[in-house]
Every structure is written in structure tokens, then in C-alpha cells.
Amino acid sequence: MHATSTVHAADGAAPTSVPPISDSKTFSRAFADIKTGFAAKELWGHLGWQDIKQRYRRSVIGPFWITISQGVIALGLGLLYSQLFNLPTATFLPYISTGFIVWGFISGCLSEGMETFISNEGLIKQLPAPLSVYVLRTVWRQTLMLAHNLIVYVIVVAIFFTSLDHQYAMSGACADGLLCHPGLGWYSLSAIPGILMLALNAGWVTLLLGIISTRYRDIPQVINSIIQLLFYMTPIVWPIDQLMAGGARVGVSWALPFVYGNPLFHFIQIVRAPLIGQAVSINSWYVVLGITVIGWGLALVAMRNYRSRVSYWV
């Protein structure tokens, strides 16, 4: 919408027109785009599911290849690193399997989120749909893949349930000086709000990085390099317990502040820890909630300022 006004000059001079003021760069338009996008759930839901089907077209078992590949990776690395770290397979394999599942969702949203608008160039130029539709398409696709990968978690926990349904330490039985975890129980259901928080943050990450990467095409290369670095800095294939009192790597406990300063650790922890019967520090929830608020604030600012330019940048 545009508003125009006319100002009459003094002494009978000809009226002058004030340039039209655009309301496209407003938060109301940004919120309206997101609201309309959510309302079009049949569109982005269908597109996200079609992405999965297209990837495994003509395959006999289809999307379940996602589950198989995730299971093979978790099994191979779990057996390898359990020997390297001298940890029992019964406690370490669920740890590394769940970590890989959560990390797969996070890294997928980061890497594919940057390409959200670029990969949807044809639809953006031809289909008059809100930008948030393409964001939701990406998040929904990653959520479907997460659901498939959770089958691996169910199988692993079913096999090693007797090692996780009571108090345990990553190195085996609880003993003096070792970090002892409470074990599986009703507390494990707190992973559900953790997954919801992951999906909520995936929305702003995809939206913000999608806009930035569409304007600056070098950004995806930089982010992908950072993702690989963060993978090794985040306790996914190595247990943080070993850096704490009684752990085998207590000599490098100076690295703990860097681990706690890594925001991805907290996002993984609010989902992984309950799923394998470990307690989540309230500080992890504070970090996640803080990042959620700040992230969505930045995404909405980007949406307000650059929503109308994305179709030209692609």
C-alpha cells in the first residue's frame, strides 16, 4: 500500500506532491508473511514430503535409506570410539547415536537453510507465495528426516535398555568420583519440548541465513567450513564426562568453558540427554531460550528490510 499526500504552497503556488511512503518495510508485513506461510501448510507440507520422495525415487525402501545410513554410521563410529575411549558399548552407543541424530537435524537446517531461496528460484519467480513457505518447506523436510532417524534411537535403546534404565556412568557402573546419570524414566519425555525448540530455532536460522546467502553467495562456503569445525568442537563422538572429575581426560578440563560456550552443545543436550537418561542443566535451557529470542528478533528485522528483494536476488 502507498500513501500519497499533496501540500499546497503559499501565495497560490502550484501544489507539490510528497513522494509515496511504502509500508513494505514494516514488521506487520513481516508477521503477515509468516502467518500466511503457516496457513499454507498443505503447500509446504506437500513440497517437503515430495523432496524426500524425489530423493529416493525408484528406490525399493525409499526414505528408510535415511534410517539405514544413519544406523550404519552410528554403529561403526560407536564401536570404534568406544574402544578408543575405553568406554562400554552399552552406554556409549546410545550416546553417539542420539548425538548424530540431533546433529544431523541441526547441520541439515544450517546447510540447506542457506540454499532455501536459491534452490526455490523457479517457484519464487512463478508462484505468488509468502517467503516463509520456502522456509517451512526446508524445516519440514528436515523434521521428516529426523523422524526417520529416530527409528535408530528406538532400536538402540531397546537393545541396551537394561544398561540405561537405572543410574549409570558413561564408563559403566556409578562409582566415587564419576559423574552419575539418573537413567531413563518419565523425565525422558522432556526431550519433546527440546525437539520443538530445535524446530523453532530452525525456522529463524533458515530464514536469516537464507536471506543473507541469497544476497552474498560466498556465505554458504564460509558457513559450511564453520559447521565442520563445530562438529569436532561439540561433544558428539566424544563424551564430555571424560573432562570432568573422575574422567579419563580430566587433565584437559580447561576445555570445559569452551564446550559450554558452544551454543550447539546446549541445543544437542536438551534433546540427547533426556533420551539417554541424563540430566539437563537449567543453564542449557537458558542459553537455548535466549538464542531463540535473539535469533527470531534478527530474522524478523531481516524479513522486514529485505523480504521484497529476495525475488530479485535469486
C-alpha positions, 0 to 999 in steps of 0.5 A: 500500500502507498500513501500519497499526500499533496501540500499546497504552497503559499501565495497560490503556488502550484501544489507539490506532491510528497513522494509515496511512503511504502509500508513494505518495510514494516514488521506487520508485513513481516508477521503477515508473511509468516502467518500466511506461510503457516496457513499454507501448510498443505503447500509446504507440507506437500513440497517437503514430503515430495523432496524426500520422495524425489530423493529416493525415487525408484528406490525399493525402501525409499526414505528408510535409506535415511534410517539405514545410513544413519544406523550404519554410521552410528554403529561403526563410529560407536564401536570404534570410539568406544574402544578408543575411549575405553568406554562400554558399548552399552552406554556409549552407543546410545550416546553417539547415536542420539548425538548424530541424530540431533546433529544431523537435524541441526547441520541439515537446517544450517546447510540447506537453510542457506540454499532455501531461496536459491534452490526455490528460484523457479517457484519464487519467480512463478508462484505468488507465495509468502517467503516463509513457505520456502522456509517451512518447506526446508524445516519440514523436510528436515523434521521428516528426516529426523523422524526417520532417524529416530527409528535408530534411537528406538532400536538402540535403546531397546537393545541396551535398555537394561544398561540405561534404565537405572543410574549409570556412568558413561564408563559403566557402573556409578562409582566415587568420583564419576559423574552419575546419570539418573537413567531413563524414566518419565523425565525422558519425555522432556526431550519433546519440548527440546525437539520443538525448540530445535524446530523453532530455532530452525525456522529463524536460522533458515530464514536469516541465513537464507536471506543473507546467502541469497544476497552474498553467495560466498556465505554458504562456503564460509558457513559450511567450513564453520559447521565442520569445525563445530562438529569436532568442537561439540561433544558428539563422538566424544563424551564430555564426562571424560573432562570432568572429575573422575574422567579419563581426560580430566587433565584437559578440563580447561576445555570445559568453558569452551564446550559450554560456550558452544551454543550447539552443545546446549541445543544437542543436550536438551534433546540427547540427554533426556533420551539417554537418561541424563540430566539437563542443566537449567543453564542449557535451557537458558542459553537455548531460550535466549538464542531463540529470542535473539535469533527470531528478533534478527530474522524478523528485522531481516524479513522486514528490510529485505523480504521484497528483494529476495525475488530479485536476488535469486 
